[in-house]
């Protein structure tokens, strides 16, 4: 009886709980994305608030048409940059360069579409940022997104230059994936901007 009471239960094998800190690059990029998302939210709310409150024309329904083709190009670039990062992760630097270049081309096509639309609105439809409330909120919101596309393209082009000169290696895959997060964010924001400006706003 005493032997039973004094017996200690068998302990289960101890499991070591290892806490691995997230990569600093990812934390920094997610923090940046959160801050930028808050800024975009302010501009989107302002656009929605001022819809239909312009005292003079032109109005959105008169001058805006959905840029379907250019939107498809931008959203497709999320796929190409995903494939690029995947190729680099597996050590296929040449395949990475091809997909990465495709991303740059698709982003540039989208940016050309935005520039073409602005040229038409300014010189044909006489809509500037000071014309009315619609012009002010439109150029502010779409321009903010366009600025982020430009920044992204500059970063992508810099990586492409390094790739051409053979500097980008498999060990840089984690950094490339951090940059791809920014580009995915730019694409996701455009879905919101497109919906607000070309669907709800018209």
C-alpha positions in Angstrom: 0.0 0.0 0.0 2.8 2.4 1.0 4.7 1.5 -2.2 1.6 2.4 -4.2 1.2 5.8 -2.5 4.9 6.7 -2.8 5.1 5.8 -6.5 5.6 8.7 -8.7 3.6 8.7 -12.0 5.6 8.3 -15.2 6.1 11.7 -16.7 5.4 12.3 -20.4 8.4 13.2 -22.6 9.0 16.9 -22.3 8.3 18.9 -25.4 10.4 21.8 -26.1 8.4 24.8 -27.2 10.5 26.8 -29.6 9.4 30.4 -30.3 10.7 31.6 -33.7 10.5 35.3 -34.3 9.0 36.4 -37.6 11.4 37.8 -40.2 12.0 41.5 -39.7 11.4 42.2 -43.4 7.9 40.6 -43.3 7.1 42.5 -40.1 8.2 45.8 -41.6 6.3 45.2 -44.8 3.1 44.2 -43.0 3.4 47.3 -40.8 3.8 49.4 -43.9 0.8 47.7 -45.6 -1.4 48.4 -42.5 -0.4 52.1 -42.5 -1.0 52.5 -46.3 -4.3 50.7 -46.0 -5.4 53.2 -43.4 -4.5 56.1 -45.8 -6.3 54.5 -48.7 -9.4 54.0 -46.4 -9.5 57.7 -45.7 -9.4 58.5 -49.4 -12.0 56.0 -50.3 -14.4 57.3 -47.6 -13.8 60.8 -48.9 -14.6 59.7 -52.4 -17.8 58.0 -51.3 -18.8 60.9 -49.2 -18.6 63.4 -52.0 -20.2 61.3 -54.7 -23.0 63.4 -56.4 -22.1 66.6 -54.5 -20.4 68.4 -57.3 -22.2 71.6 -58.3 -20.9 71.5 -61.8 -19.9 68.9 -64.4 -18.5 66.8 -65.8 -19.9 63.9 -63.7 -18.5 60.4 -63.4 -21.2 58.9 -65.6 -20.3 61.3 -68.4 -16.5 60.8 -68.5 -15.6 57.5 -66.8 -15.5 54.1 -68.4 -14.2 51.0 -66.6 -10.6 50.1 -67.6 -11.3 46.4 -67.9 -8.2 45.5 -69.9 -5.8 47.4 -67.8 -7.4 46.0 -64.6 -6.9 42.4 -65.9 -3.3 43.2 -66.7 -2.6 44.5 -63.1 -4.4 41.6 -61.4 -2.6 39.1 -63.6 0.7 40.6 -62.4 -0.1 39.1 -59.0 0.1 35.7 -60.5 3.3 36.4 -62.4 5.1 37.7 -59.3 3.9 34.7 -57.3 5.3 32.4 -60.0 8.6 34.4 -60.0 9.0 34.1 -56.2 8.3 30.4 -56.5 10.9 29.9 -59.2 13.6 31.7 -57.2 12.7 29.6 -54.1 13.4 26.5 -56.1 16.7 27.9 -57.5 15.4 28.6 -61.0 16.9 32.1 -61.5 16.3 32.2 -65.2 12.7 31.3 -64.8 12.4 33.9 -62.0 13.7 36.6 -64.3 11.2 35.7 -67.0 8.2 35.9 -64.6 9.6 39.0 -62.9 9.9 40.8 -66.2 6.4 39.8 -67.1 5.2 41.4 -63.9 7.0 44.6 -64.8 5.5 44.7 -68.3 1.9 44.1 -66.9 2.4 46.8 -64.3 3.7 49.2 -66.9 0.7 48.5 -69.2 -1.6 49.3 -66.3 0.3 52.6 -65.6 0.0 53.5 -69.3 -3.7 52.9 -69.1 -4.0 55.3 -66.1 -1.9 58.0 -67.9 -4.0 57.6 -71.0 -7.2 58.0 -69.1 -5.9 61.1 -67.3 -4.8 62.6 -70.6 -8.3 62.1 -72.1 -10.0 63.5 -69.0 -7.8 66.6 -68.8 -7.6 67.5 -72.5 -10.9 66.2 -73.9 -13.3 66.3 -71.0 -11.8 69.3 -69.2 -11.7 67.5 -65.9 -8.8 68.5 -63.6 -8.2 68.2 -59.9 -9.7 71.7 -59.4 -12.7 71.4 -61.7 -15.2 70.1 -59.1 -15.4 67.8 -56.1 -15.5 64.8 -58.3 -12.2 65.8 -60.0 -10.5 66.5 -56.7 -11.5 63.1 -55.1 -11.0 61.1 -58.3 -7.4 62.3 -59.0 -6.5 62.1 -55.3 -7.7 58.5 -55.0 -6.6 57.1 -58.3 -3.4 59.2 -58.2 -2.5 57.8 -54.8 -2.8 54.3 -56.2 -0.9 55.2 -59.3 1.9 56.6 -57.1 2.1 53.2 -55.3 2.3 51.4 -58.7 5.2 53.7 -59.7 7.1 52.9 -56.5 6.4 49.2 -57.0 7.7 49.3 -60.6 10.8 51.1 -59.6 11.5 48.4 -57.0 10.7 45.6 -59.4 12.9 47.2 -62.1 15.8 47.5 -59.6 15.6 43.8 -58.8 15.4 43.0 -62.6 18.7 44.9 -63.1 20.4 42.9 -60.4 19.0 39.7 -61.9 20.4 40.6 -65.3 23.8 41.1 -63.8 23.6 37.8 -61.9 23.4 39.2 -58.4 20.1 37.7 -57.5 20.4 34.2 -56.1 18.3 31.5 -54.4 19.2 32.8 -51.0 17.5 36.1 -51.8 14.1 34.4 -52.1 12.8 35.6 -48.8 13.5 39.2 -49.6 11.8 38.8 -53.0 8.7 37.4 -51.3 8.7 40.5 -49.0 8.7 42.7 -52.0 6.0 40.6 -53.6 3.7 41.3 -50.6 3.8 45.0 -51.5 2.8 44.3 -55.1 -0.1 42.0 -54.0 -1.2 44.9 -51.7 -1.2 47.3 -54.7 -3.3 44.9 -56.7 -5.7 44.3 -53.9 -6.2 48.0 -53.3 -7.0 48.5 -57.0 -9.9 46.1 -56.6 -11.3 48.4 -54.0 -10.6 51.6 -56.0 -12.1 50.1 -59.2 -15.2 49.1 -57.3 -15.6 52.5 -55.7 -14.8 54.7 -58.7 -16.1 52.7 -61.7 -18.9 50.7 -60.2 -20.4 52.5 -57.2 -19.4 56.0 -58.2 -21.0 55.9 -61.6 
